[in-house]
């Protein structure tokens, strides 16, 4: 089994457990490859979440630096029991976010990047329903939000070419029954083509189940697109965020 998207409570406020505890649990569950991938630090105070009201962007930078150092120590400590790879999960919030990511990747030794989008035109879409609805109003409604989300994802894919694409359709978190328009489907196919073009991986992320959705990310209609690809190959993995809850999902490898 492999998993390439994980968080720990030691370095992420929406996760649980010390980083070493997560590694030990992955070993216990029989993972062959396990990725440690905390969020990249955000640079602006206005981009902090309510749960981060007591910290600053400088704190986030220090936390990320500490994470990488600790992860490298654990990588060496447990190398005979599991293959640990050290990465980071992206943000794409404002015009300079991807520039900041490129600078970070040049200065910090990372094995890979999880490419995720959590904001649309600067507005967070996965923290709570209130902020999601605010994002809808700001961009002109649900349909506009969906289109803008997949456009932001496409920009991230072209610039970053992440090894792993995180929660492909996160925009559906609070609108799982929104009917995807032809325009949205065009953008989805475009993004999938971009991923297959550079040989990226697309995870299935079971965090969606914890949020009450029927399907993991991406939902089954999008999975049908992946399953129709000649390059599609599934392998079993356990989503890291829920490593203590024994929830299993799959990660789909598109090469």
N, C-alpha and C positions, 0 to 999 in steps of 0.2 A: 504494500500500500504506500501511497505517497500523498502528501498534502503540501501545498506551496503558499498557503495564505493563513497566517496565524497572528494572534495577539495574546499578550499576557497582561494581567492586572498590574504587574510591576511597572509597565511602561505605557499602559493604555487604560483609560478610566472606564471604558465600556467592556473590559474583559476581566478575567479572574485568574488568580494564582501567580506565583513567582515564575519567572522564565524557566528556571531549572525544573520546577514542578511540571511545567508543560512538556519539557523534553523527556522527563522520566515517564510521564504518562504516554507519550508517543512511543517510547521504547516498550513499555508494558503492553501496548496494543499491537505491537508488531510492525510498526512503520519501518519501511526500508529507507525512505527519503522523507525528510521533514523540513519545511521551510519556516524560518523565523522572519517575520515581515511586519515590523511595527510601522505606524504611519510616519511619513516624512513630516518634519516640523512646519507649522504654518507661521508666516512671517508678520502678520498684521493682527493687532489686538481685536479688531472687529470680526475676525474669522474664528475666534475662540467660541466654543460651545458653552451653554449655561453651566454645565458640570465643570468647566474649566475656569470659572470666575475667580478662583484663587491663584491662578498662575499667569505667566506672561509668555510671549513668544520666545524670549530668551530661555525660559524654563523648558519649553518644548525642545529647543535646540540641545540643551544640556542633557535632557532625558534621552533624546535620540542618540547622542554621542555615547552615553553610558550604555544604552542598549547594544550598540554595535560592539563595544568593547567586551561586554559580558557575553554576548552571543559567540564571539570568537573564542573566548575561553571555554565555553560549553562545547563548542564544535570540536575543540581539541580533546577535552576531557572525555567525551563520549564517542570519539571517532571509531572505536572498536565495536560499538553497539548499534550505531545508527549514523546515517549520512545526513548531517545537518548542513543546510545551505542558508546563507544570511542575505536577506533582502530588505526591501522597504515597499510600503504601499503608497502610491502617488496621491496627490491632490491636484485638482484643476479648478481653481477658484477665480482667479483674476488674470489679467494679461501677462503678468510676470511669473506666474506660478511655475510654468514649464521651464522658464529660464532658470529659476531658482532650483528646480529639480536637476537640471543638467549640471549646474554648479555643484550641487550636493554630490552627485554621482562621480564627479571628477575628484572631489576632495575626500570622499569616504569610500573605502573598499567594500563594494557590495557584489554579491554573486548574481543577483537578478533583481528585477523590479516587478511588482504587481501593479498593473495599470488600472486604476479605479477612478470613477467620477462620483463625487458626493455632493457637488454643487452645480447649479445651473445659473449662469449669469450672476455669479456671486452669492446665490441664495442656497442654503443647505436644504436638501430634499429627503434626508434619511433620519433626522433627529426626532421629529415628532410631527403629528398631523398639522398642527398650527403653522409650523414653519413651511411645511409642504404647500399648504394652501396659500401662504404668503408668496411663495415662489410662483405658484400658478397665476395669482393676480398680477405679479410683477412682469411676467412675460406674455400675458394675454390668454391664459386658460390652459386646460389640460393638454389639448392637442399641441399647442405651441410649446408647452413644457417638454412633452415627449420628443418633439422634433429637435428642440434645442439641446436636450440631453444627448441624443445620439450624434448630433453635430459636435458637441464638446468631446464626446468619446472619440470621434473620428480624428479630431485635431490632436488629441492625446496619442492615439495610435500612430499617426504619421510622425509626430515629433519624437516620441519616446520609444516606440516599438517594444513595448513591455514583453518580457518572457511569458507572463501570465496576465490574462485579462480578468479582473475581479468583478464579481456580481454584475454580469453583462447588462441586465435590464433592471437595475436598482430603481429606476424611475417608476416602476410599477408597484413599489412597496405599498403606497397608500391608494393606488388606483389599479388593482390587479384585474379588474373587469373592464377596464377601458379598451374599447375595440381599436385595434391598431389600424390606422388608415393606410392607404396605398403609399402615401408619402413617407410615413414612418417605416413601412416595410422596405421601401427603397433604400432608406438610410441604414436599416439593419443589414440588408444584403451587402450594401457597400462596405460596412464595417467588418462583416465577416470576411469579405474578399480581402480587405486590408490585412486582417489577422493571418489568414492562410497564406497571403503573399509573402510575409516575412517569417512564417513558421512559428507563430505564437501558440500559446496554450490558452484554453478557455475553461475556467473552473465551473463546476456546479457547486453552489454555496448554500448550505443548509440553514444559514442564518434566517433565511426567509421563513422557514417553518416555525422558528421561535417567535417570529413576528406575526404569525397567524395566517400566512399565505398557504394555499394548497400545494403549490410547487416550490421547489428550490429555485434559485436564480441559475440560469434563465428558465422561464416557464416553458412548458412542454411544446407550445407552438413554435418557439424559436429552436428548441432542441430538435424538432423535426427537420429544420433546415440543416443543422449540423449533421444529423444522422444521414442525410442524403448526400453528404460530401464523400468523395472517394478517399479523402485524406483523414476521415474520421475514425478514431480508435478510442474506446472507453477503457478506463482502468479504475479500480476501486480505490477510494480514498475516504478519509474521515475529516470533516471540516474542523479546523483547529479551534475556532472560537467556541465550539460546543464539545471540545474534547472530553470534558468531564460528564457529558450527558449521553455518550455512546450513540450519537446520531451519525448515521453514515450517508454519504452521498457519492457522487462520482465527479471526476474531473475529466473533461474531454480533451484529448490531445489532437490538435490539427496541425499536421506537418505538410 
